[in-house]
Amino acid sequence: MIKLFNYLLILNIFAGGFVLFFSPFEFYLGYIFIISFLLYYFIHFPKIRVKYRHSVIIPVILILSSLANVFLGNDTIFLLMKQVFGILITGIAYYLLVKINDYKIDSLFRIYLRIALIVAAIGIFQELSFLFGFKIGYDYGWFIQKWSSIPATGGMLRVNSIFAEPTHLATSMAPALFVSLTAIIKKNSFYLTRKAAIAIILCYILTFSAIAYLAILISVLLICLSAKKSVWHLSLVTLVAGILLFGAYRYMPEIRMRVDDTVGVATGSMEVTRSHLTVYAYISNGYVALKSFMNSPLFGHGLGSHPVSYDKYINPGISTMFWQQGYTGVNKNDANSLLLRLISETGYFGLMVVLYFLFRFHLKLNLKENMPMLNNAVLILFIIQLLRQGHYFYNGLFFFVWMYYFSYKINNREN
């Protein structure tokens, strides 16, 4: 039974497109996996020992400050409770998953990679189906509720496999990408064979997503810099990075459009509402996050409050710069990036907690050892999540939180 739950809870990372109902909130298929596992665990292991009791201090501070914001009208109790329950339930479930497996996170990570390979194969099949006009092979909207097909410039499809959109694939598959790149660049087959690695990288490239290419660039730099630290080597890595960036801008219209629109808005030669939707989402949500932060810099406006802040600051009476009927409201629920959402909803406190966690439990990359490799693979996901995905627990984020934390603990214990 435990093996089944291992696969179900890790499958939740890839099941964000499957929604059972949308009102009064989105109820994902993965929630059933998590609830079933918790029921199973509490029936068979009713006693849970909380080893790190001081760890509850941070959630308590965030909840109390958020309740104060509800009283002040900056947040609502529904939005707050939705985030609190989601964070606590998924956080506890994935911790117990690690615990019930005797902290063998390497085995759990391998399950993640097996499923990632299947998802990548579906993505490649999706692109081939699109090129040959086989609609049922590339359009999965008939059985995945939260799914969209996005053709890319040049007659190809922006692959999203079973995810809702390509950026979701790029985020959730980032650790698999990192491991795949190590298998190719350093010929490290510790986790994946070269054939499997090529399939995952190919699927990742076919997303034609700016955030995916950024993940590739960061991963390549991290892998190369871990090998040598000579001036010559650093110069070579910098040159390669520059070539990759120029190539992406020159030959990827989707990326070039985003860059040009960002520069246009920054220089004042283009109106925000006439820019690419992604650029508008970043700038408008960044504006809201800044306003919320300035109003309450220490704790922000409370967990779940960003939609309230958005409606408050993006309206004709406050900001005509961002207001346009049919264009306003893009990604207002998740702020378009976790970094912006943390600034908006948790202020200095939440942002410092997250940054402390990332730096405190990071391991120096060593491609000959599994724990440092796993740790850095997950770090790539966190970087992408901070930049592009603003959900606190969507697509199994807490699975990776515990992978990161326990990879550090296990590595230090072994050494």
Buried (B, 14 or more C-beta within 10 A) or exposed (E): EEEEBBBBBBBBBBBBBBBEEEEEEBEBBBBBBBEBBBEBBEEEEEEEEEEEEEEEEEBEBBBEBBBBBBEEEBBBEEBBBBBBEBBBBBBBBBBBBBBBBEBEBBEBBBBBBBBBBBBBBBBBBBBEBBEEEEEEBBBBEEEBBBBBBBEBEEEEBBBBBBBBBBBBBBBBBBBBBBBBBBBBBBEBEBBBEEEBBBBBBBBBBBBBBBBBBBBBBBBBBBBBEBEEEEEEEEEEBEEBBEEBBEEBBEEBEBBBBBBBBBEBBEEEEBEBBEBBEBBBBBBBBBBBBBBBBEBBEEBBBBBBBBBBBBEBBBEEEEBEEBBBEEBBBBBBBBBBBBBBBBBBBBBBBBBEBBEEBBEEBBBEBBBEBBBBBBBBBBBBBBBBBBBBBBBBBBBBBBBBBBBBBBBBEBBEEEE
